């Protein structure tokens, strides 16, 4: 485990929130930022697009860093999906590529659906 991964893990561990709940919050945040970016592209608002994609990118980089905390098949698969989302964020920002952002958001939505099914106790929206 690298120093960055350990630091990220400790910051989550000390936050008083379950890792399952934190994942749902992170996925929801990324989904929200990506939807905002899509709207910003439609509105030709490049400043807003760049701002929300930067936020989405930071959350995804954090999530990618956490995948190394417990190495294994699931972590490796999640890391590939997270890299795909990050690539979509970069393409969307550099080229106003709404399709790349839509594809990235679809991945995030699918992961979120799985996470909510797997950890229903962590989803506060249904309580």
C-alpha positions in Angstrom: 0.0 0.0 0.0 1.4 3.4 -1.0 1.6 6.4 1.3 -1.2 8.1 -0.6 -3.5 5.1 -0.4 -2.8 4.7 3.4 -3.5 8.4 3.9 -6.8 8.2 2.0 -7.8 5.1 3.9 -7.1 6.7 7.3 -9.0 9.9 6.3 -12.0 7.7 5.5 -11.6 5.5 8.6 -11.6 8.6 10.9 -14.6 10.3 9.3 -17.1 8.3 11.3 -18.9 7.1 8.2 -19.1 3.5 6.9 -17.0 2.8 3.8 -20.2 1.5 2.1 -22.0 4.8 2.8 -19.0 6.8 1.7 -19.0 5.0 -1.6 -22.7 5.8 -2.2 -22.0 9.5 -1.4 -19.0 9.6 -3.7 -20.9 7.9 -6.5 -23.8 10.3 -6.1 -21.5 13.2 -6.1 -19.7 12.1 -9.3 -23.1 11.4 -11.0 -24.3 14.9 -10.0 -21.1 16.6 -11.3 -21.3 14.7 -14.6 -24.9 15.7 -15.1 -23.9 19.3 -14.4 -21.1 19.0 -17.0 -23.6 17.7 -19.6 -25.8 20.7 -19.0 -22.8 23.1 -19.1 -21.8 21.7 -22.5 -25.4 22.1 -23.8 -25.3 25.7 -22.5 -21.8 26.3 -23.9 -20.6 27.2 -20.4 -17.0 26.0 -20.5 -16.1 27.5 -17.2 -18.9 25.6 -15.4 -18.0 22.4 -17.4 -14.4 22.6 -16.3 -15.3 23.4 -12.7 -17.6 20.4 -12.2 -15.5 18.0 -14.2 -12.5 18.9 -12.0 -14.6 18.1 -9.0 -15.7 14.8 -10.5 -12.1 14.0 -11.4 -10.9 14.6 -7.8 -13.6 12.3 -6.4 -12.7 9.6 -9.0 -9.0 9.9 -8.2 -9.8 9.4 -4.5 -11.9 6.4 -5.3 -9.2 5.0 -7.5 -6.7 5.4 -4.7 -8.9 3.4 -2.4 -9.0 0.4 -4.7 -5.5 -0.5 -3.7 -6.4 -0.7 0.0 -7.7 -4.3 -0.4 -6.1 -5.8 -3.5 -8.0 -8.4 -5.3 -10.2 -9.1 -8.3 -13.0 -6.7 -7.3 -10.5 -3.9 -6.7 -8.8 -4.5 -10.0 -12.2 -4.5 -11.8 -13.3 -1.3 -10.0 -10.0 0.3 -10.9 -10.5 -0.4 -14.6 -14.0 1.1 -14.4 -12.8 4.2 -12.5 -10.0 4.7 -15.1 -12.7 4.6 -17.8 -14.7 7.2 -16.0 -11.6 9.4 -15.5 -10.8 9.1 -19.2 -14.4 10.2 -20.0 -14.0 13.2 -17.7 -10.7 14.2 -19.4 -12.2 13.7 -23.0 -15.3 15.6 -22.0 -13.4 18.5 -20.6 -10.7 18.7 -23.4 -13.1 18.3 -26.3 -16.5 19.2 -25.0 -17.3 15.6 -25.6 -20.7 15.1 -24.1 -20.9 11.5 -25.3 -17.8 10.6 -23.2 -19.4 12.2 -20.2 -22.7 10.3 -20.8 -20.7 7.0 -21.0 -18.8 7.8 -17.8 -22.1 8.6 -16.0 -23.7 5.4 -17.2 -20.8 3.4 -15.6 -21.2 5.4 -12.3 -25.0 4.8 -12.3 -24.4 1.0 -12.8 -21.9 0.9 -10.0 -24.2 2.8 -7.8 -27.1 0.4 -8.5 -24.9 -2.5 -7.7 -23.6 -0.8 -4.5 -27.2 0.0 -3.3 -28.3 -3.6 -3.9 -25.2 -5.0 -2.1 -25.3 -2.6 0.8 -28.9 -1.4 1.3 -28.2 -0.4 4.9 -25.8 2.2 3.6 -28.3 4.0 1.4 -29.9 6.7 3.5 -32.2 7.8 0.6 -34.4 4.7 1.3 -34.5 5.0 5.1 
